[in-house]
Amino acid sequence: MQELQTLNLDTLGSAAGDSVPSTLVNIAEQASQSGSFESMAPPLQIALFLGAMVMLSGALVSITAFTRIVIVLSFVRKALSTQEIPPTQVIIGLSLFLTLFVMAPTFHAMHEKAISKYMNQQMSAGETFEVCKEEMLDFMRSHLRSNSGISALNLFLEVSKTGEIDQYEDAPVHVVIPAFIIHELKLAFIMGFCIYIPFLLIDLVVSTVLMSLGMMMMPPVVISTPCKLMLFVLVDGWTLIIKTITASFGA
């Protein structure tokens, strides 16, 4: 109990200066280094495990391919002017399974190097956490090597006053995660802009034709939406979108 109280005091002090993801990672690192997780009572271990499960939704959005995928698919729906078709549940479900597809090599490496050994009692919980954390960091760092990724990484290095780093592996966790999120948002909006262009041209053409015919009272979306759907079906739009998204991750 004294060890747990010391851990809580240390983490409360660091929480004032670090971000929430960084604080959570520090808690797990300190627990793994001190070996206190294995020495806890089973009910307390279950409580901590359930608390970690609550953070999975935030981790899914923050440190995986989910952010870029769901934003691009949402842009597709907006560009088609189909309101709630496909439904939001379908967009989220497709984004989730595409995320599992893109992240399959990383998840497989985590299972082979850490999770399977932990299940066979060949590795402690702290060591398992460290290996899984490094695999996820390797995934994020691999996507921060582009120009936008480097600029985002330098931004948070400057804001956090971390200083210059020699290698990507030297970047701390609380810098890599927000830089990765900003990088994913930027790429998703660039892809969304490229998706919008052909559908915007259809809207302009339909509006010009209606005005030339004197049908200014008719909403252009009534004519443009079927035209967009026909174009999207003829070019096999969903296949092109999915292929583009997966190719952007190098999958």
SETOR-185746 format. One record per atom (N, C-alpha, C): residue in one letter; x, y, z. Coordinates in steps of 0.02 Angstrom, whole numbers, padded with zeros to 5 digits, always signed. Example, Ala and Ser with C-alpha at 12.3 -4.5 7.8 and 13.67 -1.06 7.14 Angstrom:
<pts>
A+00660-00284+00390/A+00615-00225+00390/A+00660-00165+00390/S+00642-00112+00354/S+00684-00053+00357/S+00645+00002+00394/
</pts>
This chain:
<pts>
M+00041-00060+00000/M+00000+00000+00000/M+00043+00063+00000/Q+00100+00060+00035/Q+00144+00118+00036/Q+00173+00131-00033/E+00187+00076-00070/E+00214+00084-00137/E+00162+00114-00184/L+00100+00093-00176/L+00046+00119-00217/L+00034+00192-00203/Q+00037+00213-00138/Q+00028+00283-00121/Q+00082+00326-00150/T+00145+00302-00149/T+00200+00339-00180/T+00190+00348-00254/L+00166+00294-00287/L+00152+00297-00358/L+00098+00348-00374/N+00046+00350-00334/N-00008+00397-00347/N+00015+00469-00337/L+00056+00482-00286/L+00080+00549-00275/L+00125+00573-00332/D+00167+00527-00357/D+00211+00546-00411/D+00171+00561-00474/T+00122+00520-00489/T+00083+00531-00550/T+00040+00593-00545/L+00015+00609-00485/L-00024+00671-00477/L+00019+00732-00489/G+00081+00728-00468/G+00126+00784-00479/G+00144+00793-00552/S+00153+00738-00589/S+00171+00743-00659/S+00112+00760-00702/A+00051+00747-00679/A-00009+00761-00720/A-00018+00835-00732/A+00009+00878-00689/A+00000+00950-00699/A+00039+00975-00759/G+00094+00941-00777/G+00134+00966-00832/G+00129+00925-00895/D+00107+00862-00891/D+00105+00818-00949/D+00033+00812-00973/S+00026+00785-01033/S-00040+00771-01061/S-00068+00709-01030/V-00134+00698-01041/V-00167+00639-01011/V-00138+00574-01037/P-00128+00565-01104/P-00098+00502-01126/P-00029+00490-01096/S+00012+00543-01091/S+00078+00536-01063/S+00074+00515-00990/T+00028+00544-00951/T+00020+00526-00881/T+00000+00454-00872/L-00047+00430-00914/L-00068+00361-00910/L-00011+00314-00926/V+00029+00332-00977/V+00087+00290-00994/V+00137+00289-00937/N+00148+00347-00904/N+00195+00349-00848/N+00171+00305-00790/I+00105+00305-00778/I+00079+00262-00724/I+00094+00189-00739/A+00080+00169-00801/A+00091+00099-00819/A+00165+00081-00816/E+00208+00128-00838/E+00280+00115-00837/E+00305+00108-00766/Q+00284+00152-00721/Q+00306+00148-00652/Q+00281+00084-00618/A+00219+00065-00635/A+00192+00003-00606/A+00230-00058-00630/S+00249-00056-00695/S+00285-00113-00722/S+00356-00117-00695/Q+00388-00060-00685/Q+00456-00060-00659/Q+00459-00082-00587/S+00409-00063-00548/S+00409-00082-00478/S+00382-00151-00466/G+00350-00182-00517/G+00323-00248-00509/G+00262-00250-00465/S+00229-00193-00455/S+00173-00189-00409/S+00110-00220-00437/F+00104-00225-00504/F+00043-00252-00533/F+00036-00326-00515/E+00090-00364-00521/E+00086-00435-00505/E+00072-00447-00431/S+00095-00400-00389/S+00086-00409-00317/S+00019-00385-00291/M-00022-00354-00335/M-00087-00330-00313/M-00136-00388-00304/A-00187-00375-00265/A-00240-00424-00256/A-00279-00433-00321/P-00304-00493-00335/P-00342-00504-00397/P-00400-00456-00408/P-00440-00439-00356/P-00493-00389-00370/P-00467-00321-00393/L-00409-00300-00365/L-00380-00237-00386/L-00353-00242-00457/Q-00325-00298-00475/Q-00302-00308-00543/Q-00360-00304-00593/I-00416-00335-00574/I-00475-00333-00618/I-00501-00262-00625/A-00500-00225-00570/A-00524-00155-00573/A-00479-00113-00619/L-00413-00123-00614/L-00368-00086-00658/L-00376-00107-00730/F-00389-00172-00741/F-00399-00196-00809/F-00462-00166-00840/L-00516-00163-00801/L-00578-00134-00826/L-00569-00059-00840/G-00531-00025-00797/G-00517+00045-00809/G-00477+00056-00873/A-00430+00009-00887/A-00392+00014-00950/A-00437+00002-01010/M-00486-00042-01003/M-00532-00056-01058/M-00572+00006-01077/V-00586+00049-01028/V-00622+00111-01042/V-00581+00156-01088/M-00515+00153-01082/M-00472+00196-01122/M-00461+00169-01192/L-00486+00109-01206/L-00474+00079-01272/L-00506+00119-01328/S-00565+00148-01314/S-00598+00188-01366/S-00556+00248-01385/G-00527+00281-01334/G-00483+00338-01348/G-00420+00317-01385/A-00393+00259-01365/A-00333+00234-01399/A-00348+00215-01471/L-00407+00187-01482/L-00427+00167-01550/L-00428+00227-01596/V-00454+00283-01571/V-00459+00344-01612/V-00392+00379-01618/S-00350+00374-01567/S-00289+00415-01564/S-00229+00384-01598/I-00216+00321-01586/I-00152+00292-01606/I-00158+00238-01658/T-00213+00235-01694/T-00222+00186-01748/T-00241+00223-01812/A-00256+00184-01864/A-00275+00212-01928/A-00348+00234-01930/F-00385+00227-01876/F-00457+00239-01876/F-00474+00312-01893/T-00435+00359-01868/T-00450+00430-01878/T-00453+00448-01952/R-00400+00430-01988/R-00397+00447-02059/R-00453+00412-02098/I-00466+00350-02082/I-00516+00311-02120/I-00586+00339-02111/V-00606+00351-02048/V-00674+00373-02035/V-00686+00443-02062/I-00635+00486-02061/I-00644+00554-02088/I-00651+00552-02164/V-00611+00511-02198/V-00616+00507-02271/V-00683+00479-02292/L-00707+00427-02258/L-00772+00398-02274/L-00828+00448-02260/S-00821+00488-02209/S-00871+00540-02195/S-00872+00593-02249/F-00813+00611-02275/F-00809+00658-02331/F-00844+00630-02393/V-00836+00565-02405/V-00869+00534-02462/V-00944+00541-02457/R-00971+00528-02398/R-01043+00534-02388/R-01067+00606-02397/K-01029+00654-02372/K-01047+00724-02380/K-01043+00746-02453/A-00991+00722-02488/A-00983+00742-02558/A-01039+00715-02602/L-01065+00655-02585/L-01120+00626-02623/L-01186+00660-02610/S-01190+00700-02557/S-01252+00736-02538/S-01309+00687-02524/T-01292+00630-02493/T-01343+00579-02478/T-01364+00582-02405/Q-01350+00636-02370/Q-01371+00646-02301/Q-01345+00589-02256/E-01389+00545-02234/E-01369+00492-02187/E-01363+00424-02221/I-01347+00423-02284/I-01337+00360-02321/I-01267+00360-02350/P-01224+00312-02332/P-01235+00257-02285/P-01244+00282-02213/P-01279+00243-02172/P-01289+00264-02102/P-01223+00270-02064/T-01226+00308-02010/T-01165+00318-01970/T-01138+00252-01943/Q-01182+00206-01924/Q-01159+00141-01898/Q-01120+00103-01951/V-01141+00109-02014/V-01106+00075-02068/V-01037+00106-02079/I-01033+00173-02076/I-00969+00207-02085/I-00921+00188-02029/I-00945+00187-01968/I-00901+00169-01911/I-00881+00096-01915/G-00928+00052-01933/G-00911-00019-01938/G-00860-00032-01993/L-00870-00002-02051/L-00821-00010-02105/L-00753+00019-02086/S-00754+00076-02052/S-00691+00106-02029/S-00655+00060-01979/L-00693+00029-01936/L-00664-00016-01886/L-00630-00075-01918/F-00664-00107-01966/F-00635-00167-01997/F-00578-00149-02044/L-00581-00091-02076/L-00524-00068-02115/L-00464-00053-02070/T-00478-00027-02010/T-00424-00015-01962/T-00391-00080-01942/L-00432-00131-01929/L-00404-00197-01912/L-00362-00225-01969/F-00384-00212-02032/F-00347-00236-02090/F-00280-00200-02095/V-00280-00134-02088/V-00218-00095-02094/V-00171-00110-02036/M-00199-00118-01976/M-00157-00129-01917/M-00140-00202-01905/A-00160-00246-01950/A-00148-00318-01940/A-00075-00335-01928/P-00027-00309-01968/P+00043-00325-01953/P+00066-00304-01884/T+00044-00244-01862/T+00063-00220-01795/T+00032-00263-01740/F-00033-00279-01747/F-00066-00321-01697/F-00037-00391-01696/H-00018-00417-01755/H+00013-00484-01757/H+00080-00484-01721/A+00119-00431-01732/A+00184-00426-01698/A+00174-00420-01622/M+00125-00383-01600/M+00110-00377-01529/M+00091-00444-01499/H+00051-00483-01536/H+00030-00548-01511/H+00088-00597-01508/E+00130-00597-01559/E+00186-00644-01561/E+00239-00627-01510/K+00255-00563-01502/K+00310-00543-01459/K+00291-00536-01385/A+00227-00524-01371/A+00209-00507-01302/A+00147-00545-01277/I+00091-00537-01310/I+00028-00562-01283/I+00028-00637-01275/S+00052-00674-01326/S+00053-00747-01321/S+00100-00770-01265/K+00156-00735-01257/K+00203-00753-01203/K+00173-00738-01135/Y+00135-00683-01131/Y+00103-00667-01067/Y+00049-00718-01050/M+00011-00740-01100/M-00040-00791-01087/M-00009-00857-01066/N+00051-00872-01090/N+00086-00933-01070/N+00130-00923-01008/Q+00122-00865-00975/Q+00159-00849-00915/Q+00235-00848-00926/Q+00256-00828-00986/Q+00326-00822-01002/Q+00350-00750-00998/M+00304-00703-00986/M+00321-00633-00984/M+00275-00599-00934/S+00302-00551-00898/S+00263-00514-00848/S+00218-00463-00882/A+00171-00436-00843/A+00125-00386-00870/A+00163-00322-00890/G+00212-00303-00850/G+00251-00243-00866/G+00290-00251-00930/E+00322-00308-00939/E+00360-00320-01001/E+00313-00323-01061/T+00254-00352-01052/T+00205-00355-01107/T+00184-00285-01127/F+00171-00243-01078/F+00152-00174-01093/F+00207-00137-01130/E+00269-00147-01111/E+00324-00112-01143/E+00331-00133-01216/V+00325-00198-01229/V+00331-00222-01298/V+00274-00196-01341/C+00213-00199-01316/C+00155-00174-01354/C+00161-00099-01366/K+00185-00063-01316/K+00193+00010-01324/K+00244+00025-01378/E+00298-00011-01381/E+00350+00002-01431/E+00324-00015-01501/E+00284-00067-01507/E+00256-00085-01573/E+00209-00029-01598/M+00168-00003-01554/M+00123+00051-01574/M+00162+00115-01590/L+00214+00129-01552/L+00256+00187-01566/L+00292+00180-01633/D+00314+00119-01649/D+00346+00107-01714/D+00297+00121-01771/F+00234+00101-01761/F+00184+00114-01813/F+00174+00189-01822/M+00168+00226-01768/M+00157+00298-01773/M+00218+00333-01801/R+00277+00313-01779/R+00338+00346-01804/R+00348+00333-01878/S+00328+00274-01902/S+00337+00259-01973/S+00295+00305-02017/H+00240+00332-01990/H+00197+00377-02029/H+00214+00450-02016/L+00263+00463-01975/L+00284+00532-01962/L+00347+00551-02000/R+00366+00510-02048/R+00427+00524-02086/R+00415+00567-02148/S+00352+00582-02163/S+00337+00626-02219/S+00347+00699-02197/N+00339+00745-02245/N+00349+00816-02229/N+00299+00841-02178/S+00235+00822-02186/S+00185+00845-02138/S+00197+00813-02070/G+00219+00750-02069/G+00233+00717-02005/G+00292+00749-01969/I+00344+00766-02007/I+00403+00798-01977/I+00385+00866-01949/S+00345+00905-01985/S+00325+00970-01961/S+00283+00965-01897/A+00237+00915-01896/A+00196+00906-01836/A+00239+00884-01777/L+00288+00840-01789/L+00332+00817-01736/L+00375+00875-01709/N+00401+00916-01754/N+00441+00973-01733/N+00399+01024-01694/L+00336+01030-01713/L+00292+01077-01678/L+00285+01058-01605/F+00271+00994-01591/F+00260+00973-01522/F+00326+00967-01484/L+00381+00954-01520/L+00446+00957-01486/L+00461+01027-01463/E+00443+01076-01504/E+00455+01146-01485/E+00409+01168-01429/V+00345+01150-01434/V+00297+01170-01382/V+00314+01138-01315/S+00334+01075-01316/S+00350+01040-01253/S+00420+01056-01228/K+00458+01095-01268/K+00526+01114-01250/K+00570+01052-01239/T+00558+01002-01280/T+00598+00941-01276/T+00666+00950-01308/G+00669+00992-01359/G+00732+01002-01395/G+00736+00957-01455/E+00790+00966-01493/E+00799+00926-01553/E+00818+00854-01536/I+00798+00808-01580/I+00814+00738-01570/I+00853+00714-01631/D+00896+00664-01619/D+00937+00637-01673/D+00899+00585-01714/Q+00856+00546-01682/Q+00819+00493-01716/Q+00746+00496-01694/Y+00703+00466-01736/Y+00633+00464-01720/Y+00620+00424-01656/E+00662+00374-01644/E+00654+00332-01584/E+00665+00370-01520/D+00697+00428-01524/D+00710+00468-01464/D+00651+00512-01445/A+00601+00518-01488/A+00543+00561-01473/A+00501+00530-01417/P+00484+00567-01365/P+00444+00539-01309/P+00372+00526-01330/V+00338+00487-01289/V+00270+00466-01305/V+00223+00525-01309/H+00227+00572-01262/H+00181+00628-01261/H+00192+00677-01318/V+00244+00667-01357/V+00255+00707-01418/V+00233+00668-01479/V+00246+00604-01481/V+00230+00563-01540/V+00154+00559-01551/I+00116+00548-01497/I+00044+00537-01505/I+00008+00598-01533/P+00014+00659-01504/P-00020+00716-01535/P+00006+00733-01604/A+00071+00723-01617/A+00097+00735-01684/A+00067+00687-01734/F+00058+00625-01715/F+00027+00575-01759/F-00046+00594-01773/I-00082+00617-01722/I-00153+00636-01732/I-00158+00695-01780/I-00117+00746-01771/I-00118+00804-01816/I-00100+00783-01887/H-00051+00740-01893/H-00031+00715-01960/H-00089+00678-01993/E-00124+00636-01956/E-00180+00599-01984/E-00237+00645-02004/L-00252+00696-01964/L-00304+00743-01981/L-00287+00782-02045/K-00224+00801-02052/K-00204+00839-02111/K-00211+00796-02174/L-00188+00734-02171/L-00194+00690-02230/L-00267+00675-02246/A-00308+00665-02194/A-00378+00650-02206/A-00413+00708-02240/F-00398+00770-02220/F-00430+00828-02251/F-00405+00838-02323/I-00342+00823-02335/I-00316+00828-02404/I-00352+00777-02449/M-00360+00716-02425/M-00395+00665-02464/M-00468+00684-02473/G-00499+00712-02421/G-00568+00735-02427/G-00576+00790-02479/F-00528+00836-02482/F-00530+00889-02532/F-00527+00861-02602/C-00483+00812-02612/C-00477+00781-02679/C-00541+00743-02697/I-00575+00715-02648/I-00638+00680-02662/I-00693+00729-02680/Y-00692+00787-02650/Y-00745+00837-02661/Y-00743+00868-02731/I-00684+00872-02761/I-00676+00910-02824/I-00723+00886-02880/P-00723+00821-02898/P-00767+00801-02953/P-00841+00811-02938/F-00862+00801-02876/F-00932+00811-02858/F-00950+00885-02857/L-00901+00928-02840/L-00913+01000-02843/L-00924+01023-02915/L-00886+00994-02961/L-00895+01011-03031/L-00965+00992-03056/I-00990+00935-03033/I-01058+00916-03051/I-01108+00966-03025/D-01100+00989-02964/D-01146+01040-02936/D-01144+01104-02977/L-01084+01126-02997/L-01078+01187-03036/L-01111+01180-03104/V-01101+01122-03137/V-01131+01112-03202/V-01208+01111-03197/V-01234+01075-03147/V-01306+01071-03139/V-01335+01139-03123/S-01303+01177-03080/S-01328+01245-03063/S-01328+01290-03124/T-01275+01286-03166/T-01272+01328-03226/T-01327+01309-03275/V-01339+01245-03284/V-01391+01222-03331/V-01460+01245-03307/L-01473+01238-03243/L-01539+01258-03216/L-01550+01333-03224/M-01497+01372-03211/M-01504+01445-03219/M-01515+01464-03292/S-01481+01430-03337/S-01490+01445-03409/S-01559+01427-03433/L-01591+01377-03403/L-01658+01357-03421/L-01711+01397-03385/G-01691+01441-03341/G-01738+01481-03304/G-01771+01445-03246/M-01742+01388-03226/M-01771+01348-03171/M-01734+01365-03106/M-01735+01428-03088/M-01698+01449-03029/M-01730+01429-02964/M-01793+01411-02965/M-01828+01392-02904/M-01816+01319-02885/M-01791+01279-02932/M-01778+01209-02918/M-01711+01201-02884/P-01708+01167-02826/P-01643+01156-02793/P-01597+01114-02836/P-01535+01136-02846/P-01488+01098-02888/P-01475+01028-02861/V-01480+01018-02794/V-01465+00953-02765/V-01513+00900-02789/V-01573+00919-02811/V-01621+00870-02836/V-01596+00837-02899/I-01560+00874-02940/I-01533+00848-03003/I-01463+00821-02994/S-01424+00855-02953/S-01353+00836-02947/S-01343+00771-02909/T-01385+00757-02859/T-01375+00696-02820/T-01380+00633-02862/P-01432+00624-02904/P-01432+00564-02947/P-01372+00561-02994/C-01351+00619-03019/C-01292+00620-03063/C-01229+00598-03025/K-01222+00621-02963/K-01164+00600-02922/K-01166+00524-02909/L-01225+00499-02892/L-01231+00427-02879/L-01215+00386-02941/M-01238+00408-02999/M-01225+00373-03061/M-01150+00372-03076/L-01117+00431-03068/L-01045+00434-03079/L-01008+00390-03030/F-01028+00391-02967/F-00994+00352-02916/F-01000+00277-02929/V-01058+00255-02953/V-01069+00184-02968/V-01031+00164-03030/L-01031+00207-03081/L-00998+00189-03144/L-00922+00181-03136/V-00892+00222-03094/V-00819+00217-03085/V-00801+00169-03029/D-00851+00134-03000/D-00839+00088-02944/D-00805+00126-02887/G-00841+00177-02863/G-00813+00224-02816/G-00789+00193-02751/W-00828+00147-02723/W-00808+00118-02658/W-00742+00080-02664/T-00733+00044-02720/T-00670+00009-02730/T-00611+00058-02734/L-00621+00112-02771/L-00567+00162-02777/L-00552+00195-02709/I-00604+00211-02671/I-00593+00243-02606/I-00556+00197-02559/I-00578+00135-02554/I-00546+00087-02508/I-00474+00074-02530/K-00463+00067-02595/K-00396+00055-02619/K-00350+00114-02604/T-00376+00174-02612/T-00336+00234-02597/T-00319+00240-02523/I-00368+00225-02481/I-00356+00230-02408/I-00304+00180-02386/T-00312+00117-02407/T-00263+00066-02386/T-00194+00079-02415/A-00192+00105-02477/A-00127+00120-02508/A-00092+00178-02472/S-00131+00224-02443/S-00101+00280-02407/S-00064+00257-02344/F-00082+00199-02318/F-00047+00170-02261/F+00008+00122-02281/G+00017+00112-02345/G+00066+00065-02368/G+00045-00007-02362/A-00022-00019-02354/A-00048-00087-02346/A-00058-00120-02414/
</pts>
